[in-house]
Amino acid sequence: MKDVFISESIKYIGASDRTLDLFEGQYILPEGMAYNSYVILDEKTCVMDTVDDLVKDEFFKSLEKELQGRKLDYLVVQHLEPDHSSNIEEIAKRYPEAQIVLSQRAATMLPNFVKTDLKDRFVPVAEGDKLSLGTHTLNFIAAPMVHWPEVILSYEESEKVLFAADAFGKFGALDAEEDWACEARRYYFNIVGKYGVQVQALLKKAAGLEIEKILPLHGPILDENLGYYINLYDIWSSYRPETEGVFIAYATLHGHTRKVAEKLKALLEEKGCPKVSIADLSRADIAECVEDAFKYSKTVLAASSYDGGVMPKMEDFLHHLKSKKWQNRKVGLIENTSWGPSAIKTMKSILEEMKDIEIVEPNVSVKVNLSEETSEKLSELASALV
């Protein structure tokens, strides 16, 4: 485990797991996952969230080490998702005097997650409520639907620390040597991304705080260049493109659509497109494809017609985008067919259910292989996108 120092009073007691292959049963974890928890040591002691059962032994070992025999006064529950709430019942058992600080919504939901009746230990809090621990004071911030309805954040006034729940989190263990933005972006758009309006509301609240450190429940502590991270969250949550360029997502039946997509990539680069990314939906990580569709200003969807509709991988991808409220993008469409063109019509019908999607003309319908006529259409599409 990478050593984490926050301050003399705020200690890291989380842990990373590198054995888990999928987060939430669907997101690939090439570098594992960090489950963060923190304890504040003052006149009163306070744990900020528990961890997943996967790392419970390390969590309790670290907590006991930091408490050094002291009792635990409070457990603050910011988010009830099981990767953070799995040890609420166990911590309540080990520290019977600890009170459980949580939102009113969390108080109604928590009995679904534990077997023991803990209601007599609840301390419900709301927006603007404060909890004094001595020299440290927690100021609670309501953050409903970032990304569950019960979420609260906590701002510690004396050290100017924001305990951010799932906001500003990322995939990857703490010792993963990788760019923050890449895995934070994939995490954001696939887990939080649907709730951009709610994230914007949270950012407005955070703008009124003097923040020196952000402590998320996943990923590294952020204590330098905070404007960089906050600016990315502002871009992502307002559904603005982050990068000027084109993302080409294709679903091919026998390889012909792949060749068309690769030809388009070459045409775009020849015409001066600043950045072009391409992905085979049948083989790529769908979460990374969702990430790239949000990242780039323009997307091209290229797919074979199939069963009177479109290739299932493309249809699945579009439904992923729809569920995450993909919007405010320019989209080019390419279909491949041998006898019954249907892909463009099907893709359009799904795109029409999304907000502010502009279809870039011309649509290109290829019959198996590119002909002279369809090659010209493809070049026209490339010019329109550039």
C-alpha positions as CSV (number, residue, x, y, z in Angstrom):
1,M,0.0,0.0,0.0
2,K,1.3,3.4,-0.9
3,D,1.8,5.6,2.2
4,V,-0.7,8.4,2.5
5,F,-0.1,11.4,4.7
6,I,-2.9,13.9,5.1
7,S,-2.2,15.7,8.4
8,E,-1.3,15.1,12.0
9,S,-5.0,14.9,12.8
10,I,-6.5,13.3,9.7
11,K,-5.3,9.8,9.0
12,Y,-5.8,7.5,6.0
13,I,-7.2,4.1,7.0
14,G,-8.4,2.9,3.6
15,A,-6.8,0.2,1.4
16,S,-6.5,-0.9,-2.2
17,D,-7.4,-4.2,-3.8
18,R,-5.6,-5.5,-6.8
19,T,-7.4,-8.9,-7.1
20,L,-10.8,-7.6,-8.2
21,D,-11.2,-7.7,-12.0
22,L,-14.5,-5.9,-12.4
23,F,-15.9,-3.0,-10.4
24,E,-19.7,-3.1,-9.9
25,G,-19.6,-6.3,-12.0
26,Q,-18.9,-4.5,-15.2
27,Y,-16.0,-2.0,-15.2
28,I,-12.5,-3.5,-16.0
29,L,-9.9,-2.8,-13.3
30,P,-6.4,-3.1,-14.9
31,E,-4.9,-1.4,-11.9
32,G,-7.2,-2.5,-9.1
33,M,-9.3,-0.2,-6.9
34,A,-8.8,2.0,-3.9
35,Y,-11.4,2.0,-1.1
36,N,-10.7,5.1,1.0
37,S,-11.6,5.8,4.6
38,Y,-10.3,8.4,7.0
39,V,-10.2,9.0,10.7
40,I,-10.1,12.4,12.4
41,L,-8.3,12.5,15.8
42,D,-9.4,15.4,18.0
43,E,-11.2,15.7,21.4
44,K,-13.7,13.4,19.6
45,T,-12.7,10.8,17.1
46,C,-14.5,10.4,13.8
47,V,-14.3,7.8,11.0
48,M,-15.3,9.1,7.5
49,D,-17.0,6.1,5.8
50,T,-16.0,2.5,6.0
51,V,-14.8,0.3,3.1
52,D,-15.6,-2.7,1.0
53,D,-15.5,-6.1,2.6
54,L,-12.6,-7.0,0.2
55,V,-10.3,-4.8,2.4
56,K,-12.0,-4.9,5.8
57,D,-9.1,-6.6,7.6
58,E,-6.6,-3.9,6.6
59,F,-9.2,-1.2,7.4
60,F,-9.8,-2.3,11.0
61,K,-6.1,-2.9,11.5
62,S,-5.3,0.7,10.4
63,L,-8.2,2.1,12.5
64,E,-7.0,0.3,15.7
65,K,-3.5,1.5,15.1
66,E,-4.6,5.2,14.7
67,L,-7.0,5.1,17.7
68,Q,-4.4,3.7,20.0
69,G,-7.0,2.4,22.4
70,R,-9.3,5.4,22.3
71,K,-13.0,5.0,21.8
72,L,-14.6,5.9,18.5
73,D,-17.2,8.7,19.0
74,Y,-18.6,9.1,15.5
75,L,-18.9,7.3,12.1
76,V,-20.0,9.7,9.3
77,V,-21.8,7.8,6.5
78,Q,-21.5,10.0,3.4
79,H,-22.6,7.3,0.9
80,L,-24.4,4.0,1.4
81,E,-23.2,2.1,-1.7
82,P,-21.8,-1.3,-0.4
83,D,-18.2,-0.6,-1.4
84,H,-18.3,2.0,1.4
85,S,-21.0,0.8,3.8
86,S,-20.1,-2.9,4.0
87,N,-18.6,-2.5,7.5
88,I,-21.0,-0.1,9.2
89,E,-22.5,-3.0,11.1
90,E,-19.1,-4.3,12.1
91,I,-17.7,-0.9,13.2
92,A,-20.9,-0.4,15.2
93,K,-20.3,-3.8,16.9
94,R,-16.6,-3.1,17.7
95,Y,-17.3,0.5,18.9
96,P,-20.6,0.4,20.7
97,E,-20.4,4.0,21.8
98,A,-20.0,5.4,18.3
99,Q,-22.9,7.4,17.0
100,I,-23.7,7.2,13.3
101,V,-23.9,10.6,11.5
102,L,-25.8,10.4,8.2
103,S,-28.4,12.2,6.1
104,Q,-32.1,11.7,6.7
105,R,-32.4,9.8,3.5
106,A,-29.6,7.5,4.5
107,A,-31.3,6.9,7.8
108,T,-34.3,5.5,5.9
109,M,-32.1,3.4,3.6
110,L,-29.5,2.0,6.0
111,P,-31.8,-0.7,7.5
112,N,-31.7,-2.3,4.0
113,F,-28.0,-2.7,4.3
114,V,-27.6,-4.0,7.9
115,K,-29.2,-6.7,10.0
116,T,-28.8,-4.9,13.3
117,D,-31.2,-2.2,14.4
118,L,-28.9,0.9,14.8
119,K,-31.6,3.6,14.8
120,D,-31.0,4.6,18.4
121,R,-27.4,5.6,17.4
122,F,-28.4,7.7,14.4
123,V,-27.5,11.4,14.3
124,P,-29.4,12.7,11.2
125,V,-27.8,15.8,9.6
126,A,-28.8,18.1,6.7
127,E,-27.3,20.9,4.6
128,G,-25.5,23.4,6.8
129,D,-25.5,21.3,10.0
130,K,-22.2,21.1,11.8
131,L,-20.4,18.6,14.0
132,S,-17.7,19.8,16.4
133,L,-14.9,17.4,17.2
134,G,-12.9,19.9,19.1
135,T,-10.6,22.0,17.0
136,H,-12.1,20.3,13.9
137,T,-15.6,21.1,12.7
138,L,-17.4,19.2,10.0
139,N,-19.8,21.3,7.9
140,F,-22.3,19.0,6.0
141,I,-23.2,19.6,2.3
142,A,-26.1,17.8,0.7
143,A,-25.2,16.2,-2.6
144,P,-28.3,14.2,-3.6
145,M,-27.8,12.1,-6.8
146,V,-24.0,12.5,-6.8
147,H,-24.7,9.7,-7.5
148,W,-27.1,8.2,-5.0
149,P,-30.0,10.1,-3.3
150,E,-28.6,10.0,0.3
151,V,-25.2,11.4,-0.4
152,I,-23.7,14.1,1.9
153,L,-20.2,15.6,1.7
154,S,-18.3,17.0,4.6
155,Y,-16.1,20.1,4.7
156,E,-13.6,20.3,7.6
157,E,-13.2,24.0,8.4
158,S,-9.9,24.1,10.3
159,E,-7.8,22.2,7.7
160,K,-10.0,23.3,4.7
161,V,-10.5,19.6,3.6
162,L,-13.4,18.4,1.5
163,F,-14.4,14.8,2.1
164,A,-15.9,14.3,-1.3
165,A,-17.7,10.9,-1.2
166,D,-17.7,9.5,-4.8
167,A,-17.0,12.9,-6.4
168,F,-13.4,13.2,-7.8
169,G,-12.9,9.5,-7.6
170,K,-11.1,7.3,-10.1
171,F,-10.5,3.6,-10.9
172,G,-7.1,2.2,-9.8
173,A,-5.2,1.3,-6.6
174,L,-3.4,4.1,-4.8
175,D,0.0,2.9,-6.0
176,A,-1.1,2.8,-9.7
177,E,1.3,4.9,-11.8
178,E,-1.1,6.4,-14.3
179,D,-2.6,9.6,-15.4
180,W,-5.4,10.8,-13.1
181,A,-7.7,12.2,-15.8
182,C,-7.9,9.1,-17.9
183,E,-9.3,6.8,-15.3
184,A,-11.2,9.5,-13.5
185,R,-12.9,10.3,-16.7
186,R,-13.9,6.7,-17.3
187,Y,-15.1,6.5,-13.7
188,Y,-17.1,9.7,-13.9
189,F,-19.0,9.2,-17.2
190,N,-19.8,5.6,-16.5
191,I,-20.8,6.0,-12.8
192,V,-21.7,9.6,-12.1
193,G,-22.1,11.0,-15.6
194,K,-25.9,10.8,-15.8
195,Y,-26.2,13.3,-13.0
196,G,-24.4,16.3,-14.5
197,V,-27.0,18.8,-13.3
198,Q,-26.5,17.6,-9.7
199,V,-22.7,17.7,-10.0
200,Q,-23.0,21.3,-11.3
201,A,-25.1,22.2,-8.2
202,L,-22.4,20.6,-6.0
203,L,-19.6,22.6,-7.8
204,K,-21.5,25.8,-7.1
205,K,-21.6,25.0,-3.4
206,A,-17.9,24.1,-3.4
207,A,-17.0,27.4,-5.1
208,G,-17.9,29.1,-1.9
209,L,-15.4,27.1,0.1
210,E,-11.7,27.5,0.6
211,I,-10.5,24.0,-0.2
212,E,-6.9,22.9,0.2
213,K,-7.4,19.2,-0.1
214,I,-10.0,16.9,-1.7
215,L,-10.4,13.5,-0.1
216,P,-12.5,11.2,-2.3
217,L,-13.7,7.7,-1.5
218,H,-11.7,6.3,-4.5
219,G,-8.4,7.3,-5.9
220,P,-5.6,9.6,-4.7
221,I,-5.9,12.5,-2.3
222,L,-5.9,15.7,-4.3
223,D,-3.8,18.4,-2.7
224,E,-2.1,20.3,-5.6
225,N,-3.5,22.2,-8.6
226,L,-7.1,21.7,-7.5
227,G,-8.3,24.0,-10.2
228,Y,-7.3,21.4,-12.8
229,Y,-9.5,18.7,-11.3
230,I,-12.4,21.1,-10.6
231,N,-12.2,22.5,-14.1
232,L,-12.4,18.9,-15.6
233,Y,-15.4,18.2,-13.4
234,D,-17.1,21.4,-14.6
235,I,-16.5,20.4,-18.3
236,W,-17.7,16.8,-17.7
237,S,-20.8,17.7,-15.7
238,S,-21.9,20.4,-18.2
239,Y,-21.6,17.9,-21.1
240,R,-19.1,20.1,-23.0
241,P,-16.5,18.3,-25.2
242,E,-13.1,18.2,-23.6
243,T,-11.1,17.6,-26.7
244,E,-11.6,18.9,-30.3
245,G,-11.5,15.9,-32.5
246,V,-13.4,12.8,-33.8
247,F,-14.1,9.5,-32.1
248,I,-15.0,6.7,-34.6
249,A,-16.9,3.8,-33.1
250,Y,-17.6,0.9,-35.4
251,A,-19.3,-2.5,-35.3
252,T,-18.3,-4.8,-38.1
253,L,-19.8,-8.1,-39.3
254,H,-17.2,-9.5,-41.7
255,G,-14.5,-6.8,-41.6
256,H,-15.8,-4.5,-44.3
257,T,-17.1,-1.8,-42.0
258,R,-13.8,-1.8,-40.2
259,K,-12.0,-1.0,-43.4
260,V,-14.4,1.9,-44.1
261,A,-13.9,3.2,-40.5
262,E,-10.1,3.0,-41.0
263,K,-10.4,4.8,-44.3
264,L,-12.3,7.6,-42.7
265,K,-9.7,7.9,-40.0
266,A,-7.0,8.3,-42.6
267,L,-9.1,10.9,-44.5
268,L,-9.7,12.9,-41.3
269,E,-6.0,13.0,-40.5
270,E,-5.1,14.0,-44.1
271,K,-7.6,16.9,-43.8
272,G,-6.0,18.1,-40.6
273,C,-8.3,16.8,-37.9
274,P,-6.4,17.5,-34.6
275,K,-7.2,14.2,-33.0
276,V,-8.8,11.0,-34.2
277,S,-9.5,8.0,-32.0
278,I,-11.0,4.7,-33.3
279,A,-12.5,1.7,-31.5
280,D,-14.0,-1.7,-32.5
281,L,-17.1,-2.0,-30.3
282,S,-16.9,-5.8,-30.4
283,R,-13.5,-5.9,-28.8
284,A,-13.0,-2.6,-26.9
285,D,-13.9,-1.9,-23.3
286,I,-17.4,-0.4,-23.6
287,A,-16.7,1.9,-20.7
288,E,-13.7,3.4,-22.5
289,C,-15.9,3.9,-25.6
290,V,-18.5,5.8,-23.5
291,E,-15.6,7.8,-22.1
292,D,-14.3,8.7,-25.6
293,A,-17.8,9.6,-26.9
294,F,-18.0,12.2,-24.1
295,K,-14.4,13.3,-24.4
296,Y,-14.4,14.3,-28.1
297,S,-16.4,17.0,-29.8
298,K,-17.6,14.7,-32.7
299,T,-18.4,11.0,-33.0
300,V,-18.8,8.8,-36.0
301,L,-21.0,5.7,-35.7
302,A,-20.2,3.1,-38.3
303,A,-22.1,-0.2,-38.3
304,S,-23.3,-3.1,-40.4
305,S,-27.1,-3.5,-40.9
306,Y,-28.3,-6.5,-39.0
307,D,-31.6,-8.3,-38.6
308,G,-33.4,-5.3,-40.0
309,G,-31.7,-3.0,-37.5
310,V,-28.1,-2.5,-36.5
311,M,-25.3,-4.6,-35.1
312,P,-26.1,-5.5,-31.5
313,K,-22.8,-4.1,-30.2
314,M,-23.6,-0.7,-31.7
315,E,-27.2,-0.7,-30.4
316,D,-25.8,-1.6,-27.0
317,F,-23.3,1.2,-27.2
318,L,-26.0,3.8,-28.1
319,H,-28.2,2.7,-25.2
320,H,-25.2,3.1,-22.9
321,L,-24.8,6.7,-24.2
322,K,-28.5,7.4,-23.8
323,S,-28.6,6.1,-20.2
324,K,-25.6,8.4,-19.4
325,K,-27.4,11.4,-21.0
326,W,-24.9,11.9,-23.8
327,Q,-25.7,15.2,-25.5
328,N,-24.4,18.3,-27.2
329,R,-22.4,16.5,-29.9
330,K,-22.1,16.3,-33.7
331,V,-22.5,12.8,-35.1
332,G,-21.6,11.2,-38.4
333,L,-23.3,8.0,-39.6
334,I,-22.1,5.2,-41.7
335,E,-23.9,1.9,-42.5
336,N,-22.8,-1.1,-44.4
337,T,-25.2,-3.4,-46.1
338,S,-25.4,-6.1,-48.7
339,W,-29.1,-6.1,-49.5
340,G,-31.2,-4.4,-46.8
341,P,-29.9,-1.0,-45.4
342,S,-31.2,-0.5,-41.9
343,A,-28.3,0.6,-39.7
344,I,-28.6,4.4,-40.2
345,K,-32.3,4.4,-39.7
346,T,-32.0,2.4,-36.5
347,M,-29.1,4.6,-35.2
348,K,-31.0,7.8,-36.0
349,S,-34.1,6.5,-34.1
350,I,-32.0,6.1,-30.9
351,L,-30.1,9.4,-31.4
352,E,-33.4,11.2,-31.7
353,E,-34.1,10.3,-28.1
354,M,-31.0,12.2,-27.0
355,K,-30.6,16.0,-26.4
356,D,-28.8,18.4,-28.8
357,I,-27.4,15.7,-31.2
358,E,-26.6,17.2,-34.6
359,I,-26.3,14.7,-37.5
360,V,-23.5,15.7,-39.8
361,E,-24.3,15.2,-43.5
362,P,-23.8,13.2,-45.7
363,N,-24.9,9.9,-44.2
364,V,-22.8,7.2,-45.9
365,S,-24.4,3.9,-47.0
366,V,-21.8,1.4,-48.2
367,K,-22.7,-1.8,-50.1
368,V,-20.1,-4.2,-48.7
369,N,-17.0,-2.5,-50.2
370,L,-16.3,1.2,-50.9
371,S,-17.2,2.2,-54.5
372,E,-16.0,5.3,-56.2
373,E,-19.3,7.0,-55.3
374,T,-19.3,6.0,-51.6
375,S,-15.6,6.9,-51.4
376,E,-16.5,10.4,-52.5
377,K,-19.3,10.5,-49.9
378,L,-16.9,9.4,-47.2
379,S,-14.5,12.2,-48.2
380,E,-17.4,14.7,-48.0
381,L,-18.2,13.4,-44.5
382,A,-14.6,13.8,-43.5
383,S,-14.5,17.4,-44.8
384,A,-17.7,18.2,-42.9
385,L,-16.4,16.8,-39.7
386,V,-13.1,18.8,-40.0
